Amino acid sequence: MSGADPIETRPGFAAMLDRIEGNRVRLVLVEDASRFARSVLVAELGLLMLQQRGVRVLTASGDDLTATDVPTRVARRQVAMAFARLEKSRLVPKLQGVRGIGPARRQGAA
């Protein structure tokens, strides 16, 4: 799944929500914010769904993605997500070019 895919289309996220509700999980650990989502909208929706269930989301470095008590923390999280999306949008074309599957090749294959 892509980090930009909507939350409701992610089978793994749905399975995690089922697991949370069935086992009373209260903490989800992610490698970093960009591994949770690469879209601000997707991230905020996913975090809201977890917060509503009383679940905290922490990164491996200890950042609490669900903390909303400090407005600057929320803004910093959202800016980090926006930059993760930007970085991905810059990286994908480079990787496609290296792999020889750039836009021209994809169109020719259709």
DOBA-919942 format. One record per atom (N, C-alpha, C): chain; residue number from 1; atom name; x, z, y. Coordinates in pm, 1 decimal, always signed. Layout:
N
<r c="A" k="NUM" a="CA" east="X" up="Z" north="Y"/>
...
***
This chain:
110
<r c="A" k="1" a="N" east="+85.5" up="+0.0" north="-118.2"/>
<r c="A" k="1" a="CA" east="+0.0" up="+0.0" north="+0.0"/>
<r c="A" k="1" a="C" east="+89.2" up="+0.0" north="+123.3"/>
<r c="A" k="2" a="N" east="+37.6" up="-59.3" north="+225.9"/>
<r c="A" k="2" a="CA" east="+108.0" up="-61.6" north="+353.0"/>
<r c="A" k="2" a="C" east="+72.0" up="+64.0" north="+432.6"/>
<r c="A" k="3" a="N" east="+168.1" up="+111.0" north="+510.5"/>
<r c="A" k="3" a="CA" east="+143.4" up="+226.9" north="+595.6"/>
<r c="A" k="3" a="C" east="+45.5" up="+198.2" north="+707.1"/>
<r c="A" k="4" a="N" east="+12.6" up="+70.0" north="+726.4"/>
<r c="A" k="4" a="CA" east="-84.3" up="+32.7" north="+829.4"/>
<r c="A" k="4" a="C" east="-223.6" up="+11.8" north="+771.0"/>
<r c="A" k="5" a="N" east="-234.8" up="+13.6" north="+638.1"/>
<r c="A" k="5" a="CA" east="-365.4" up="-6.4" north="+574.5"/>
<r c="A" k="5" a="C" east="-458.8" up="+109.3" north="+609.0"/>
<r c="A" k="6" a="N" east="-587.1" up="+79.9" north="+629.2"/>
<r c="A" k="6" a="CA" east="-682.8" up="+186.9" north="+659.4"/>
<r c="A" k="6" a="C" east="-687.4" up="+291.9" north="+547.9"/>
<r c="A" k="7" a="N" east="-708.0" up="+413.3" north="+587.9"/>
<r c="A" k="7" a="CA" east="-712.6" up="+525.4" north="+494.8"/>
<r c="A" k="7" a="C" east="-813.1" up="+501.0" north="+382.1"/>
<r c="A" k="8" a="N" east="-930.9" up="+450.1" north="+416.7"/>
<r c="A" k="8" a="CA" east="-1036.7" up="+436.1" north="+316.2"/>
<r c="A" k="8" a="C" east="-1006.6" up="+329.6" north="+211.0"/>
<r c="A" k="9" a="N" east="-903.3" up="+247.0" north="+232.4"/>
<r c="A" k="9" a="CA" east="-869.1" up="+145.1" north="+132.5"/>
<r c="A" k="9" a="C" east="-751.8" up="+187.0" north="+44.6"/>
<r c="A" k="10" a="N" east="-701.9" up="+306.3" north="+63.5"/>
<r c="A" k="10" a="CA" east="-585.7" up="+353.4" north="-11.8"/>
<r c="A" k="10" a="C" east="-630.5" up="+435.6" north="-132.9"/>
<r c="A" k="11" a="N" east="-616.9" up="+379.4" north="-253.0"/>
<r c="A" k="11" a="CA" east="-657.5" up="+454.5" north="-372.5"/>
<r c="A" k="11" a="C" east="-580.9" up="+586.5" north="-386.9"/>
<r c="A" k="12" a="N" east="-453.8" up="+586.7" north="-351.0"/>
<r c="A" k="12" a="CA" east="-374.4" up="+708.6" north="-361.8"/>
<r c="A" k="12" a="C" east="-422.3" up="+817.6" north="-268.2"/>
<r c="A" k="13" a="N" east="-465.2" up="+780.0" north="-148.6"/>
<r c="A" k="13" a="CA" east="-515.0" up="+878.6" north="-53.3"/>
<r c="A" k="13" a="C" east="-646.2" up="+937.5" north="-103.1"/>
<r c="A" k="14" a="N" east="-732.9" up="+850.8" north="-155.4"/>
<r c="A" k="14" a="CA" east="-860.5" up="+899.2" north="-211.0"/>
<r c="A" k="14" a="C" east="-835.4" up="+993.9" north="-327.7"/>
<r c="A" k="15" a="N" east="-739.1" up="+959.1" north="-413.6"/>
<r c="A" k="15" a="CA" east="-706.6" up="+1045.7" north="-527.6"/>
<r c="A" k="15" a="C" east="-651.1" up="+1179.5" north="-478.5"/>
<r c="A" k="16" a="N" east="-570.8" up="+1175.0" north="-371.7"/>
<r c="A" k="16" a="CA" east="-516.7" up="+1298.5" north="-316.2"/>
<r c="A" k="16" a="C" east="-629.0" up="+1386.4" north="-261.9"/>
<r c="A" k="17" a="N" east="-726.5" up="+1326.1" north="-192.4"/>
<r c="A" k="17" a="CA" east="-839.3" up="+1404.5" north="-140.3"/>
<r c="A" k="17" a="C" east="-918.1" up="+1468.4" north="-254.0"/>
<r c="A" k="18" a="N" east="-939.0" up="+1394.2" north="-362.2"/>
<r c="A" k="18" a="CA" east="-1008.7" up="+1450.5" north="-478.6"/>
<r c="A" k="18" a="C" east="-930.1" up="+1568.4" north="-534.9"/>
<r c="A" k="19" a="N" east="-800.6" up="+1552.9" north="-544.2"/>
<r c="A" k="19" a="CA" east="-715.1" up="+1658.4" north="-597.9"/>
<r c="A" k="19" a="C" east="-717.9" up="+1781.6" north="-508.5"/>
<r c="A" k="20" a="N" east="-714.8" up="+1757.8" north="-377.5"/>
<r c="A" k="20" a="CA" east="-718.5" up="+1867.8" north="-280.9"/>
<r c="A" k="20" a="C" east="-847.8" up="+1946.8" north="-296.1"/>
<r c="A" k="21" a="N" east="-959.3" up="+1876.5" north="-303.7"/>
<r c="A" k="21" a="CA" east="-1087.8" up="+1944.4" north="-313.8"/>
<r c="A" k="21" a="C" east="-1104.6" up="+2014.1" north="-447.6"/>
<r c="A" k="22" a="N" east="-1044.5" up="+1959.3" north="-552.5"/>
<r c="A" k="22" a="CA" east="-1057.3" up="+2019.7" north="-684.1"/>
<r c="A" k="22" a="C" east="-964.3" up="+2137.1" north="-708.9"/>
<r c="A" k="23" a="N" east="-849.5" up="+2139.8" north="-639.6"/>
<r c="A" k="23" a="CA" east="-748.1" up="+2242.5" north="-667.0"/>
<r c="A" k="23" a="C" east="-717.3" up="+2333.5" north="-549.6"/>
<r c="A" k="24" a="N" east="-788.9" up="+2317.9" north="-440.6"/>
<r c="A" k="24" a="CA" east="-768.1" up="+2400.4" north="-321.6"/>
<r c="A" k="24" a="C" east="-626.2" up="+2390.5" north="-266.6"/>
<r c="A" k="25" a="N" east="-569.3" up="+2271.9" north="-270.6"/>
<r c="A" k="25" a="CA" east="-437.3" up="+2245.9" north="-213.0"/>
<r c="A" k="25" a="C" east="-444.6" up="+2271.8" north="-63.0"/>
<r c="A" k="26" a="N" east="-342.9" up="+2330.4" north="-7.1"/>
<r c="A" k="26" a="CA" east="-341.3" up="+2359.7" north="+136.4"/>
<r c="A" k="26" a="C" east="-220.9" up="+2299.8" north="+207.1"/>
<r c="A" k="27" a="N" east="-132.8" up="+2228.8" north="+134.2"/>
<r c="A" k="27" a="CA" east="-12.7" up="+2172.2" north="+194.8"/>
<r c="A" k="27" a="C" east="+20.8" up="+2038.5" north="+129.2"/>
<r c="A" k="28" a="N" east="+46.1" up="+1939.4" north="+212.7"/>
<r c="A" k="28" a="CA" east="+92.4" up="+1808.7" north="+165.6"/>
<r c="A" k="28" a="C" east="+228.4" up="+1786.7" north="+229.6"/>
<r c="A" k="29" a="N" east="+324.9" up="+1747.5" north="+150.2"/>
<r c="A" k="29" a="CA" east="+460.8" up="+1723.1" north="+196.5"/>
<r c="A" k="29" a="C" east="+488.0" up="+1573.5" north="+192.6"/>
<r c="A" k="30" a="N" east="+536.5" up="+1518.7" north="+304.5"/>
<r c="A" k="30" a="CA" east="+573.5" up="+1377.2" north="+312.4"/>
<r c="A" k="30" a="C" east="+719.4" up="+1368.4" north="+355.1"/>
<r c="A" k="31" a="N" east="+782.9" up="+1257.8" north="+317.1"/>
<r c="A" k="31" a="CA" east="+924.4" up="+1239.9" north="+352.8"/>
<r c="A" k="31" a="C" east="+942.3" up="+1245.0" north="+504.9"/>
<r c="A" k="32" a="N" east="+867.2" up="+1164.2" north="+574.7"/>
<r c="A" k="32" a="CA" east="+865.5" up="+1167.1" north="+721.2"/>
<r c="A" k="32" a="C" east="+733.0" up="+1107.2" north="+768.5"/>
<r c="A" k="33" a="N" east="+708.1" up="+1115.1" north="+898.2"/>
<r c="A" k="33" a="CA" east="+578.9" up="+1070.7" north="+951.9"/>
<r c="A" k="33" a="C" east="+550.3" up="+924.8" north="+920.1"/>
<r c="A" k="34" a="N" east="+652.9" up="+840.6" north="+917.9"/>
<r c="A" k="34" a="CA" east="+630.2" up="+698.6" north="+891.7"/>
<r c="A" k="34" a="C" east="+589.2" up="+672.3" north="+747.5"/>
<r c="A" k="35" a="N" east="+615.9" up="+763.8" north="+657.3"/>
<r c="A" k="35" a="CA" east="+574.2" up="+748.2" north="+518.3"/>
<r c="A" k="35" a="C" east="+428.1" up="+788.2" north="+500.5"/>
<r c="A" k="36" a="N" east="+375.2" up="+862.5" north="+596.0"/>
<r c="A" k="36" a="CA" east="+232.1" up="+897.5" north="+591.8"/>
<r c="A" k="36" a="C" east="+150.3" up="+778.6" north="+639.9"/>
<r c="A" k="37" a="N" east="+191.3" up="+720.3" north="+751.0"/>
<r c="A" k="37" a="CA" east="+123.5" up="+602.3" north="+806.2"/>
<r c="A" k="37" a="C" east="+213.3" up="+540.8" north="+912.4"/>
<r c="A" k="38" a="N" east="+196.3" up="+411.4" north="+933.5"/>
<r c="A" k="38" a="CA" east="+273.4" up="+344.1" north="+1037.5"/>
<r c="A" k="38" a="C" east="+184.0" up="+294.5" north="+1150.7"/>
<r c="A" k="39" a="N" east="+65.0" up="+341.9" north="+1153.5"/>
<r c="A" k="39" a="CA" east="-29.0" up="+308.7" north="+1259.4"/>
<r c="A" k="39" a="C" east="-80.6" up="+439.6" north="+1316.9"/>
<r c="A" k="40" a="N" east="-82.1" up="+448.7" north="+1448.4"/>
<r c="A" k="40" a="CA" east="-129.0" up="+571.9" north="+1511.4"/>
<r c="A" k="40" a="C" east="-273.0" up="+600.5" north="+1470.4"/>
<r c="A" k="41" a="N" east="-356.9" up="+499.3" north="+1472.8"/>
<r c="A" k="41" a="CA" east="-497.4" up="+518.5" north="+1437.7"/>
<r c="A" k="41" a="C" east="-513.5" up="+564.3" north="+1292.8"/>
<r c="A" k="42" a="N" east="-443.2" up="+500.2" north="+1201.5"/>
<r c="A" k="42" a="CA" east="-450.6" up="+536.6" north="+1059.6"/>
<r c="A" k="42" a="C" east="-398.7" up="+678.8" north="+1039.0"/>
<r c="A" k="43" a="N" east="-286.7" up="+710.0" north="+1102.9"/>
<r c="A" k="43" a="CA" east="-228.6" up="+844.5" north="+1088.7"/>
<r c="A" k="43" a="C" east="-322.6" up="+951.6" north="+1141.0"/>
<r c="A" k="44" a="N" east="-377.8" up="+928.8" north="+1259.5"/>
<r c="A" k="44" a="CA" east="-465.0" up="+1029.6" north="+1318.9"/>
<r c="A" k="44" a="C" east="-591.1" up="+1050.3" north="+1235.3"/>
<r c="A" k="45" a="N" east="-647.3" up="+942.2" north="+1182.2"/>
<r c="A" k="45" a="CA" east="-765.5" up="+955.2" north="+1096.7"/>
<r c="A" k="45" a="C" east="-731.2" up="+1031.4" north="+968.8"/>
<r c="A" k="46" a="N" east="-619.8" up="+996.4" north="+906.3"/>
<r c="A" k="46" a="CA" east="-579.3" up="+1065.5" north="+783.8"/>
<r c="A" k="46" a="C" east="-550.7" up="+1212.6" north="+808.1"/>
<r c="A" k="47" a="N" east="-481.5" up="+1241.9" north="+917.2"/>
<r c="A" k="47" a="CA" east="-452.3" up="+1381.8" north="+949.4"/>
<r c="A" k="47" a="C" east="-579.5" up="+1459.3" north="+978.2"/>
<r c="A" k="48" a="N" east="-673.3" up="+1396.2" north="+1048.7"/>
<r c="A" k="48" a="CA" east="-801.3" up="+1461.3" north="+1077.1"/>
<r c="A" k="48" a="C" east="-875.3" up="+1494.0" north="+947.7"/>
<r c="A" k="49" a="N" east="-876.0" up="+1399.8" north="+854.1"/>
<r c="A" k="49" a="CA" east="-944.0" up="+1423.6" north="+726.0"/>
<r c="A" k="49" a="C" east="-881.3" up="+1542.0" north="+652.4"/>
<r c="A" k="50" a="N" east="-750.5" up="+1552.7" north="+659.3"/>
<r c="A" k="50" a="CA" east="-683.1" up="+1664.0" north="+591.9"/>
<r c="A" k="50" a="C" east="-705.1" up="+1794.9" north="+667.0"/>
<r c="A" k="51" a="N" east="-698.3" up="+1791.2" north="+799.1"/>
<r c="A" k="51" a="CA" east="-722.5" up="+1911.6" north="+878.6"/>
<r c="A" k="51" a="C" east="-862.3" up="+1967.3" north="+852.9"/>
<r c="A" k="52" a="N" east="-960.3" up="+1878.3" north="+840.7"/>
<r c="A" k="52" a="CA" east="-1097.9" up="+1921.9" north="+815.1"/>
<r c="A" k="52" a="C" east="-1109.2" up="+1993.6" north="+681.2"/>
<r c="A" k="53" a="N" east="-1016.3" up="+1968.3" north="+592.3"/>
<r c="A" k="53" a="CA" east="-1015.1" up="+2033.6" north="+461.3"/>
<r c="A" k="53" a="C" east="-921.3" up="+2154.3" north="+458.3"/>
<r c="A" k="54" a="N" east="-867.8" up="+2189.4" north="+574.6"/>
<r c="A" k="54" a="CA" east="-779.3" up="+2305.4" north="+583.3"/>
<r c="A" k="54" a="C" east="-640.5" up="+2280.2" north="+528.0"/>
<r c="A" k="55" a="N" east="-597.7" up="+2154.6" north="+528.6"/>
<r c="A" k="55" a="CA" east="-468.2" up="+2117.7" north="+471.9"/>
<r c="A" k="55" a="C" east="-370.0" up="+2087.9" north="+583.8"/>
<r c="A" k="56" a="N" east="-247.8" up="+2138.9" north="+570.0"/>
<r c="A" k="56" a="CA" east="-138.8" up="+2107.4" north="+661.8"/>
<r c="A" k="56" a="C" east="-55.2" up="+1996.3" north="+600.6"/>
<r c="A" k="57" a="N" east="+0.1" up="+1911.0" north="+686.5"/>
<r c="A" k="57" a="CA" east="+90.1" up="+1805.6" north="+642.0"/>
<r c="A" k="57" a="C" east="+225.2" up="+1830.8" north="+706.8"/>
<r c="A" k="58" a="N" east="+324.6" up="+1855.0" north="+622.1"/>
<r c="A" k="58" a="CA" east="+460.5" up="+1879.3" north="+669.9"/>
<r c="A" k="58" a="C" east="+551.9" up="+1766.2" north="+626.7"/>
<r c="A" k="59" a="N" east="+651.1" up="+1735.6" north="+712.5"/>
<r c="A" k="59" a="CA" east="+754.9" up="+1641.1" north="+673.3"/>
<r c="A" k="59" a="C" east="+864.9" up="+1718.1" north="+601.0"/>
<r c="A" k="60" a="N" east="+950.3" up="+1646.4" north="+532.2"/>
<r c="A" k="60" a="CA" east="+1060.9" up="+1710.3" north="+460.3"/>
<r c="A" k="60" a="C" east="+1153.0" up="+1786.2" north="+555.3"/>
<r c="A" k="61" a="N" east="+1157.3" up="+1745.0" north="+681.8"/>
<r c="A" k="61" a="CA" east="+1241.3" up="+1815.0" north="+779.1"/>
<r c="A" k="61" a="C" east="+1169.5" up="+1932.3" north="+845.3"/>
<r c="A" k="62" a="N" east="+1043.0" up="+1956.1" north="+807.0"/>
<r c="A" k="62" a="CA" east="+971.9" up="+2073.6" north="+855.1"/>
<r c="A" k="62" a="C" east="+876.0" up="+2050.3" north="+969.5"/>
<r c="A" k="63" a="N" east="+862.1" up="+1926.0" north="+1016.2"/>
<r c="A" k="63" a="CA" east="+765.2" up="+1899.2" north="+1123.6"/>
<r c="A" k="63" a="C" east="+623.4" up="+1911.8" north="+1069.4"/>
<r c="A" k="64" a="N" east="+538.6" up="+1981.3" north="+1141.2"/>
<r c="A" k="64" a="CA" east="+398.8" up="+1997.9" north="+1102.2"/>
<r c="A" k="64" a="C" east="+317.0" up="+1889.5" north="+1170.9"/>
<r c="A" k="65" a="N" east="+279.5" up="+1786.5" north="+1095.4"/>
<r c="A" k="65" a="CA" east="+204.6" up="+1674.4" north="+1152.7"/>
<r c="A" k="65" a="C" east="+62.0" up="+1712.2" north="+1188.9"/>
<r c="A" k="66" a="N" east="+13.2" up="+1820.7" north="+1134.7"/>
<r c="A" k="66" a="CA" east="-124.4" up="+1862.2" north="+1161.6"/>
<r c="A" k="66" a="C" east="-134.2" up="+1964.8" north="+1274.0"/>
<r c="A" k="67" a="N" east="-22.0" up="+2005.4" north="+1329.0"/>
<r c="A" k="67" a="CA" east="-24.1" up="+2103.4" north="+1437.8"/>
<r c="A" k="67" a="C" east="-80.8" up="+2038.7" north="+1563.5"/>
<r c="A" k="68" a="N" east="-179.5" up="+2102.0" north="+1621.3"/>
<r c="A" k="68" a="CA" east="-242.7" up="+2048.6" north="+1743.2"/>
<r c="A" k="68" a="C" east="-241.4" up="+2149.9" north="+1856.6"/>
<r c="A" k="69" a="N" east="-170.4" up="+2260.0" north="+1836.8"/>
<r c="A" k="69" a="CA" east="-171.2" up="+2367.9" north="+1935.5"/>
<r c="A" k="69" a="C" east="-91.0" up="+2335.2" north="+2061.4"/>
<r c="A" k="70" a="N" east="+2.0" up="+2241.9" north="+2052.0"/>
<r c="A" k="70" a="CA" east="+85.1" up="+2204.6" north="+2166.8"/>
<r c="A" k="70" a="C" east="+63.7" up="+2055.6" north="+2195.1"/>
<r c="A" k="71" a="N" east="+5.8" up="+2020.6" north="+2309.4"/>
<r c="A" k="71" a="CA" east="-23.4" up="+1879.7" north="+2338.8"/>
<r c="A" k="71" a="C" east="+99.0" up="+1788.7" north="+2329.4"/>
<r c="A" k="72" a="N" east="+216.2" up="+1839.6" north="+2369.8"/>
<r c="A" k="72" a="CA" east="+335.7" up="+1754.4" north="+2362.7"/>
<r c="A" k="72" a="C" east="+374.5" up="+1724.5" north="+2218.0"/>
<r c="A" k="73" a="N" east="+345.2" up="+1815.0" north="+2126.6"/>
<r c="A" k="73" a="CA" east="+373.8" up="+1790.8" north="+1984.8"/>
<r c="A" k="73" a="C" east="+287.1" up="+1676.9" north="+1931.6"/>
<r c="A" k="74" a="N" east="+160.8" up="+1676.1" north="+1970.4"/>
<r c="A" k="74" a="CA" east="+69.2" up="+1569.0" north="+1928.8"/>
<r c="A" k="74" a="C" east="+117.0" up="+1435.8" north="+1986.8"/>
<r c="A" k="75" a="N" east="+152.0" up="+1435.3" north="+2114.3"/>
<r c="A" k="75" a="CA" east="+199.4" up="+1312.6" north="+2179.1"/>
<r c="A" k="75" a="C" east="+327.5" up="+1262.6" north="+2112.6"/>
<r c="A" k="76" a="N" east="+419.4" up="+1352.9" north="+2081.5"/>
<r c="A" k="76" a="CA" east="+545.3" up="+1314.8" north="+2016.4"/>
<r c="A" k="76" a="C" east="+517.7" up="+1252.6" north="+1880.0"/>
<r c="A" k="77" a="N" east="+424.2" up="+1309.5" north="+1805.9"/>
<r c="A" k="77" a="CA" east="+387.3" up="+1255.4" north="+1675.2"/>
<r c="A" k="77" a="C" east="+331.1" up="+1114.3" north="+1690.2"/>
<r c="A" k="78" a="N" east="+243.9" up="+1095.7" north="+1787.7"/>
<r c="A" k="78" a="CA" east="+182.0" up="+965.7" north="+1808.0"/>
<r c="A" k="78" a="C" east="+283.8" up="+860.7" north="+1853.7"/>
<r c="A" k="79" a="N" east="+376.2" up="+900.1" north="+1938.3"/>
<r c="A" k="79" a="CA" east="+481.9" up="+808.1" north="+1981.6"/>
<r c="A" k="79" a="C" east="+570.7" up="+771.3" north="+1863.0"/>
<r c="A" k="80" a="N" east="+602.4" up="+867.7" north="+1778.4"/>
<r c="A" k="80" a="CA" east="+684.7" up="+839.6" north="+1659.8"/>
<r c="A" k="80" a="C" east="+614.6" up="+739.7" north="+1568.4"/>
<r c="A" k="81" a="N" east="+484.1" up="+754.4" north="+1552.9"/>
<r c="A" k="81" a="CA" east="+407.2" up="+659.7" north="+1470.4"/>
<r c="A" k="81" a="C" east="+409.1" up="+520.2" north="+1532.7"/>
<r c="A" k="82" a="N" east="+395.6" up="+513.2" north="+1664.4"/>
<r c="A" k="82" a="CA" east="+397.5" up="+383.2" north="+1732.1"/>
<r c="A" k="82" a="C" east="+532.5" up="+315.2" north="+1713.1"/>
<r c="A" k="83" a="N" east="+641.6" up="+391.0" north="+1720.7"/>
<r c="A" k="83" a="CA" east="+773.5" up="+333.1" north="+1700.3"/>
<r c="A" k="83" a="C" east="+795.9" up="+294.0" north="+1554.3"/>
<r c="A" k="84" a="N" east="+738.8" up="+367.1" north="+1462.5"/>
<r c="A" k="84" a="CA" east="+749.0" up="+330.1" north="+1321.0"/>
<r c="A" k="84" a="C" east="+680.8" up="+195.7" north="+1297.8"/>
<r c="A" k="85" a="N" east="+567.1" up="+176.5" north="+1360.8"/>
<r c="A" k="85" a="CA" east="+495.3" up="+48.6" north="+1349.4"/>
<r c="A" k="85" a="C" east="+576.3" up="-64.2" north="+1411.4"/>
<r c="A" k="86" a="N" east="+635.8" up="-38.9" north="+1527.6"/>
<r c="A" k="86" a="CA" east="+719.3" up="-137.8" north="+1593.8"/>
<r c="A" k="86" a="C" east="+838.1" up="-175.1" north="+1505.7"/>
<r c="A" k="87" a="N" east="+903.3" up="-76.1" north="+1451.1"/>
<r c="A" k="87" a="CA" east="+1019.2" up="-101.4" north="+1365.5"/>
<r c="A" k="87" a="C" east="+980.2" up="-184.8" north="+1244.1"/>
<r c="A" k="88" a="N" east="+866.5" up="-154.1" north="+1184.2"/>
<r c="A" k="88" a="CA" east="+822.0" up="-232.2" north="+1068.7"/>
<r c="A" k="88" a="C" east="+793.0" up="-375.8" north="+1108.6"/>
<r c="A" k="89" a="N" east="+729.6" up="-395.0" north="+1223.0"/>
<r c="A" k="89" a="CA" east="+696.7" up="-531.4" north="+1266.1"/>
<r c="A" k="89" a="C" east="+822.4" up="-611.7" north="+1297.2"/>
<r c="A" k="90" a="N" east="+931.4" up="-545.6" north="+1330.6"/>
<r c="A" k="90" a="CA" east="+1058.9" up="-613.9" north="+1353.8"/>
<r c="A" k="90" a="C" east="+1133.6" up="-637.3" north="+1223.3"/>
<r c="A" k="91" a="N" east="+1119.1" up="-546.7" north="+1128.1"/>
<r c="A" k="91" a="CA" east="+1194.9" up="-553.9" north="+1003.9"/>
<r c="A" k="91" a="C" east="+1138.3" up="-656.3" north="+905.2"/>
<r c="A" k="92" a="N" east="+1007.6" up="-665.5" north="+895.5"/>
<r c="A" k="92" a="CA" east="+944.9" up="-754.4" north="+796.0"/>
<r c="A" k="92" a="C" east="+989.2" up="-899.5" north="+811.6"/>
<r c="A" k="93" a="N" east="+983.7" up="-958.2" north="+931.8"/>
<r c="A" k="93" a="CA" east="+1029.4" up="-1097.3" north="+943.8"/>
<r c="A" k="93" a="C" east="+1176.4" up="-1115.5" north="+905.4"/>
<r c="A" k="94" a="N" east="+1259.9" up="-1018.0" north="+939.3"/>
<r c="A" k="94" a="CA" east="+1401.0" up="-1026.9" north="+901.5"/>
<r c="A" k="94" a="C" east="+1416.0" up="-1029.9" north="+750.2"/>
<r c="A" k="95" a="N" east="+1345.6" up="-940.6" north="+681.7"/>
<r c="A" k="95" a="CA" east="+1354.0" up="-935.8" north="+535.9"/>
<r c="A" k="95" a="C" east="+1299.2" up="-1063.7" north="+473.0"/>
<r c="A" k="96" a="N" east="+1190.8" up="-1115.8" north="+529.2"/>
<r c="A" k="96" a="CA" east="+1134.5" up="-1239.7" north="+476.4"/>
<r c="A" k="96" a="C" east="+1233.2" up="-1354.5" north="+493.3"/>
<r c="A" k="97" a="N" east="+1301.2" up="-1357.8" north="+606.2"/>
<r c="A" k="97" a="CA" east="+1401.1" up="-1461.9" north="+629.6"/>
<r c="A" k="97" a="C" east="+1515.7" up="-1453.6" north="+531.1"/>
<r c="A" k="98" a="N" east="+1562.2" up="-1333.9" north="+505.0"/>
<r c="A" k="98" a="CA" east="+1670.6" up="-1313.6" north="+409.8"/>
<r c="A" k="98" a="C" east="+1627.7" up="-1353.0" north="+269.2"/>
<r c="A" k="99" a="N" east="+1503.7" up="-1323.3" north="+235.6"/>
<r c="A" k="99" a="CA" east="+1452.1" up="-1354.5" north="+102.2"/>
<r c="A" k="99" a="C" east="+1406.5" up="-1499.1" north="+89.2"/>
<r c="A" k="100" a="N" east="+1407.8" up="-1572.3" north="+201.7"/>
<r c="A" k="100" a="CA" east="+1366.5" up="-1711.8" north="+198.8"/>
<r c="A" k="100" a="C" east="+1217.2" up="-1731.3" north="+189.9"/>
<r c="A" k="101" a="N" east="+1140.4" up="-1633.1" north="+238.9"/>
<r c="A" k="101" a="CA" east="+994.5" up="-1645.7" north="+234.4"/>
<r c="A" k="101" a="C" east="+935.7" up="-1635.4" north="+374.3"/>
<r c="A" k="102" a="N" east="+1007.5" up="-1691.6" north="+470.8"/>
<r c="A" k="102" a="CA" east="+961.5" up="-1688.4" north="+609.2"/>
<r c="A" k="102" a="C" east="+833.0" up="-1766.2" north="+627.3"/>
<r c="A" k="103" a="N" east="+778.8" up="-1770.2" north="+747.5"/>
<r c="A" k="103" a="CA" east="+651.8" up="-1837.1" north="+774.8"/>
<r c="A" k="103" a="C" east="+650.2" up="-1983.8" north="+730.2"/>
<r c="A" k="104" a="N" east="+758.3" up="-2057.8" north="+753.6"/>
<r c="A" k="104" a="CA" east="+759.1" up="-2198.6" north="+716.4"/>
<r c="A" k="104" a="C" east="+746.7" up="-2215.7" north="+565.4"/>
<r c="A" k="105" a="N" east="+816.8" up="-2136.5" north="+490.8"/>
<r c="A" k="105" a="CA" east="+810.9" up="-2147.8" north="+344.9"/>
<r c="A" k="105" a="C" east="+674.6" up="-2106.3" north="+292.0"/>
<r c="A" k="106" a="N" east="+616.6" up="-1999.7" north="+349.0"/>
<r c="A" k="106" a="CA" east="+485.7" up="-1953.9" north="+304.6"/>
<r c="A" k="106" a="C" east="+379.7" up="-2061.3" north="+329.5"/>
<r c="A" k="107" a="N" east="+387.2" up="-2129.3" north="+443.0"/>
<r c="A" k="107" a="CA" east="+290.0" up="-2233.9" north="+472.7"/>
<r c="A" k="107" a="C" east="+305.8" up="-2350.7" north="+378.7"/>
<r c="A" k="108" a="N" east="+430.1" up="-2384.6" north="+345.5"/>
<r c="A" k="108" a="CA" east="+454.5" up="-2495.0" north="+253.1"/>
<r c="A" k="108" a="C" east="+409.0" up="-2465.7" north="+112.4"/>
<r c="A" k="109" a="N" east="+406.4" up="-2337.8" north="+76.9"/>
<r c="A" k="109" a="CA" east="+365.8" up="-2298.0" north="-58.5"/>
<r c="A" k="109" a="C" east="+215.4" up="-2298.2" north="-75.3"/>
<r c="A" k="110" a="N" east="+142.2" up="-2300.2" north="+35.6"/>
<r c="A" k="110" a="CA" east="-4.1" up="-2290.5" north="+28.2"/>
<r c="A" k="110" a="C" east="-69.7" up="-2414.2" north="-19.5"/>
***
